[in-house]
Structure formats: C-alpha cells, structure tokens
Amino acid sequence: MKLFDVYPLLTIHPVKAEGAWLWDDNGNRYLDLYGGHAVISIGHAHPRYIKRITEQLNRIAFYSNSVQNRLQQQLADLLGELSGYPEYQLFLVNSGAEAVENALKVASFVTGRKKIIAFGRSFHGRTSGAVAVTDNAKIAAPFNQVHQIQFLPLNDHQALRAAMNHDVAAVIVEGIQGLGGIHLPDGAFLQTAQDLCREHGALLILDEIQSGYGRTGKFFAHQHAGVQPHLIVIAKGMGNGFPIGGVLIHPDIKPWPGMLGTTFGGSHLACAAALAVLEVIRDEQLMRNAHETGGYLIDKLNDMKVAAVRGMGLMIGLDVPGKMNELRNHLVYRKKIFTGESKPDTIRLLPPLSLTREQADMFLTALADSLQEINVVPATA
Ligand SMILES: Cc1ncc(COP(=O)(O)O)c(C=O)c1O
C-alpha cells in the first residue's frame, strides 16, 4: 500500500531526539526551532515524560469514558491551577481540530445559533467546522462549505461591531495567528470582541492550540490582553507529541449526559503524558524561560534590521520576502536548523520552551551567515 501523498516532505529522516536536538539516520545533528509544528513544549525525550508514560503503560493505557479515570481530574486540577482557570471545566479530545469542532458545537448548543465570526488568515484545523472557520478556501471541500461563517479582517473594531448581532453563536480567534504568519490580535481588539460577545449573547472562543501552553510567557496568549473567553481550545504542546487536546469551558455552561463524546479522548496514557508536561512546565519554569529566551531572540532579531519580526515569547515570525523558501532550506540543509514556514514570506520559530540562550545564539549566528550566503544582506554587512 502507498501512503496518501499529501505532505511536502523534507529529505530528512529523524531517528533520535533529545531536548532541542534531533539526529537523522546519517548521524547529523539538528537544532529544532520548530518543535514539529509547535508540539514539542518541554523538549524531546524529557526523562520525566518518559518515566510517567512508561509507568502508566505498565499499569493501564486505556479504557473508554464509561469508567472513572482519576487521571482526568488530576489533569484538570493541575491545568486549572497553572493556566489560571481553576473554575473552568475541561473536555478532553485527541487533536486541535477536534477541540475546535467541539468548542463550535458547544457555542451553538448554548446559544441555539449557527453563525460564527472568524478572521482573515485564520487557521483552526481541517475537520468540518474547523476548516469552515479557516481562511483558506483551497482546503475546504464543498461538503465543508455549508456553515454560516463571516470572515472579518483581524483587529478591525468597526467591522466586528457592524457584523455582530443576535444571530452570532461565537467569535473565534487565535491567541496569535500561527499558520497565517504570526499575526497578533491587539489587546484592545480582544477586549472589544469580548464586550460585543457579552452584549449580543455570543461566545468568545480563543484558539490557543499553537499560542498556548506557556509559549508566549503566559499560559495563554490572550492573558496578555486580560480577556476571559467562554471557551479556550488547546492541543499541540499539551502532550509534547502524545496526541491530546482539550476545551476549557466557562463554569456557566452546563453539560448534559451525551452532549459531547469521544472514544479515545482523555485516555490514561494521554493524561499521564499531559500531566508530565504540566509538571515539567511548572518545575522547570518554562513559561519564564519562554518569556526571557523569546524576548532575547526577538530583540536580537530586531537588531539585525533585515527582516520584519513579529511575535511574543517563543512564537516568532520573520518576514523574508521572496527568500523564505531558500532561507528555510539553507537553514535546515546547510546549517542543520529546523524552522517552520508560513506562506508566502514568513519563517516561523516555535522551539521547545526549554530552549537555552546558547541555542538561541547558535541560531542567530547561523541566521546571520545564511542571510549573507543567500544574498539577503551583502557579505560585508
Ligand atoms: C491555531 C490552530 N488551531 C487548530 C489547529 C489544528 O490542530 P490539529 O492539526 O491538531 O488538528 C492548528 C494546527 O496547526 C493550529 O495551529
């Protein structure tokens, strides 16, 4: 059987990883500034993560959501404490898109409405509702185009005010737009979105799948703006590679039996992985590291004055118009550094939250050399 060929692949075959390092099958070592699409939060092969998962695997890996699973409550408690949302409720799923799908569904159940407001350059996933609120017509099949979605420009207060009415079930926005090229909703815009949702009985959904879990120096990116959404969706960094996602649900939203459900969501093994991640984020102060090392990187990148830099903490975008592909390939094949991309022009940095200052410096040196080698800046600069 052949694999369904949908992914453009690098010609690299990683076989081992540790911290922010990867090794390929030829023994080459790579610095991982991408974390496999922002998934690797606490670093590859963290010993506490391996220990917790291994111990759990030896006890019980899975049983369905028809029995008590104390690990789910332990996870909810620790997540509530570290995220600053102890009074919220947690629904556990397996991926980002599934989290988004369930959040949209809850918003629709609660309001009895169908219409969703989303934003230009958004990415929320590829399942039916998630892809419908994603601003990329190319990845939505006719089947996905039945939802009532209105796209507005991000940070356009007037447009949002004009679009809001009593038909709107929810406004969905990323904490920081990831795939769209690291674009930040401004704090005042999130406040406006929150106020308008309250005024019109709609729910505010924050997609923190890429920007959450400590990446920006706070647990969630929207916490820099001081808003409190009704629904927050999480995945990626939550399991450090183990598939798990979740929806944080406002305490006023009441569940009923059968309202939502999943076979795999919240398995013993997934909870063990997610608990290990939170314990490491707490005990190794990775949010502080994301703030400090990320701030350092952003300052140094701005000092280079060769590319527009956007982002917060360890979620950074670097615009290199016309040269993004060449730079990314140069970095990975010549300098052995993984970075991500956002078409057309943005290099994305989404390293493990444990990235050290020394590793940040290695990247900065490699980047400065690469920019000369591919003639973005003259060799004498
Ligand atoms: C902001 C955001 N939302 C949702 C998703 C979808 O997550 P998944 O690929 O786990 O379905 C992604 C994935 O890149 C994302 O970045």
The ligand as a Gaussian input file, in Angstrom:
#p B3LYP/6-31G(d) Opt

LIG

0 1
 C       -4.231000      27.600000      15.782000
 C       -4.507000      26.187000      15.354000
 N       -5.737000      25.674000      15.523000
 C       -6.033000      24.409000      15.185000
 C       -5.086000      23.575000      14.624000
 C       -5.443000      22.170000      14.247000
 O       -4.798000      21.272000      15.078000
 P       -4.622000      19.739000      14.632000
 O       -3.665000      19.721000      13.484000
 O       -4.105000      19.056000      15.865000
 O       -5.970000      19.238000      14.238000
 C       -3.786000      24.079000      14.416000
 C       -2.759000      23.237000      13.790000
 O       -1.782000      23.706000      13.240000
 C       -3.493000      25.407000      14.782000
 O       -2.274000      25.939000      14.606000

